[in-house]
Amino acid sequence: MEQPPRGTLRSLGAAAEETATPAPGSTQLLTDTAEAGEETLSLHFPSGWCQERRLGGGGGKGGGAGSVRAASAAVMAGFVRELERRGGPALRLEQRGSGGVGCVVWDAALVLAKFLETGACPLARRNVLELGAGTGAVGIMAATLGANVTVTDLEELQELLRVNIENNKHLVTGSVRAKVLKWGEDVTEFQPPPDYILMADCIYYEESLEPLLKTLKDLTGPNTCILCCYEQRTVGKNPEIERKYFELLQVDFELEKIPLDKHDEEYRSEDIQILNIHRKQRNFPS
Ligand SMILES: C[S@@+](CC[C@H](N)C(=O)[O-])C[C@H]1O[C@@H](n2cnc3c(N)ncnc32)[C@H](O)[C@@H]1O
């Protein structure tokens, strides 16, 4: 398999024509190209394929999520993804070699985190909530840009979120904390509505669509801006899941695609979209 040049990102587990779809359950990342003396490991989802996507300069030790410099023995225990920042040292994001799909940094997270850095959306002193945060890459980036952030995910991701918050706290100019938020459940503790809700790669299994939409409805106020970054996948049930999600979403929300030329110059890809979503304003007759 061709190795990506140092400093480029190769998607985790991408097929010849298609990048990986996170499975809703637990996913084991398999390593199969780590040979004795080789530093570069390629990570594969069980489907066993891999494709390059060139996103950004990668920078720092390790390059992409799928091209990680580490000792092979250390891989299943954890490995670090560095995400370069315009304003200073890179974020260091610990990942896990096994566990749920949130244990690694997905490409949509890189694209959204780097979009935040463009300054298109003012973040300083804004209240931000990230859903399905996984490693916390996006929310922690927002906190380095001055936002007061709550990164949320399921209980099993809390330890990883806390580790990544701790590892990057010296870069944070706002604030950041981790909390459990399971989609569809009570969100009282996250009120009042935040200024921004961030979501990266959260549209991927059917059972989650209605709970996720309920959470979005429960959390948003008239001025909340939802930035939803997702990867368009064309195999299996993915197109249907995406179609259904947008059909349901548009009952209560309006959305606008952020053009590719507004994304970070390097961390962009034709098949990764960022949407700016707002609650529809209800106009009642006077
Ligand atoms: C594909 S991962 C994306 C992680 C991260 N946003 C990224 O892009 O790197 C999807 C995330 O959604 C979370 N998730 C899935 N179902 C969820 C649910 N019902 N409630 C809360 N979080 C959920 C997973 O735990 C996981 O962290």
PDBQT file of the ligand as one rigid body, heavy atoms in Angstrom, charges set to zero:
ROOT
HETATM    1  C1  LIG A 301     -17.859   9.076  14.470  1.00  0.00    +0.000 C 
HETATM    2  S1  LIG A 301     -17.627   9.561  16.101  1.00  0.00    +0.000 S 
HETATM    3  C2  LIG A 301     -17.143  11.254  15.901  1.00  0.00    +0.000 C 
HETATM    4  C3  LIG A 301     -16.299  11.718  17.034  1.00  0.00    +0.000 C 
HETATM    5  C4  LIG A 301     -15.750  13.124  16.855  1.00  0.00    +0.000 C 
HETATM    6  N1  LIG A 301     -16.830  14.088  16.771  1.00  0.00    +0.000 N 
HETATM    7  C5  LIG A 301     -14.876  13.206  15.645  1.00  0.00    +0.000 C 
HETATM    8  O1  LIG A 301     -15.381  13.608  14.587  1.00  0.00    +0.000 OA
HETATM    9  O2  LIG A 301     -13.702  12.853  15.739  1.00  0.00    +0.000 OA
HETATM   10  C6  LIG A 301     -19.335   9.761  16.675  1.00  0.00    +0.000 C 
HETATM   11  C7  LIG A 301     -19.440  10.192  18.131  1.00  0.00    +0.000 C 
HETATM   12  O3  LIG A 301     -20.817  10.267  18.484  1.00  0.00    +0.000 OA
HETATM   13  C8  LIG A 301     -20.983   9.702  19.780  1.00  0.00    +0.000 C 
HETATM   14  N2  LIG A 301     -22.353   9.177  19.915  1.00  0.00    +0.000 N 
HETATM   15  C9  LIG A 301     -22.932   8.185  19.202  1.00  0.00    +0.000 A 
HETATM   16  N3  LIG A 301     -24.178   7.954  19.624  1.00  0.00    +0.000 NA
HETATM   17  C10 LIG A 301     -24.401   8.832  20.632  1.00  0.00    +0.000 A 
HETATM   18  C11 LIG A 301     -25.507   9.080  21.484  1.00  0.00    +0.000 A 
HETATM   19  N4  LIG A 301     -26.644   8.379  21.378  1.00  0.00    +0.000 N 
HETATM   20  N5  LIG A 301     -25.409  10.056  22.408  1.00  0.00    +0.000 NA
HETATM   21  C12 LIG A 301     -24.252  10.781  22.514  1.00  0.00    +0.000 A 
HETATM   22  N6  LIG A 301     -23.167  10.591  21.744  1.00  0.00    +0.000 NA
HETATM   23  C13 LIG A 301     -23.229   9.621  20.820  1.00  0.00    +0.000 A 
HETATM   24  C14 LIG A 301     -19.961   8.572  19.801  1.00  0.00    +0.000 C 
HETATM   25  O4  LIG A 301     -19.653   8.173  21.123  1.00  0.00    +0.000 OA
HETATM   26  C15 LIG A 301     -18.780   9.214  19.079  1.00  0.00    +0.000 C 
HETATM   27  O5  LIG A 301     -17.940   9.905  19.948  1.00  0.00    +0.000 OA
ENDROOT
TORSDOF 0
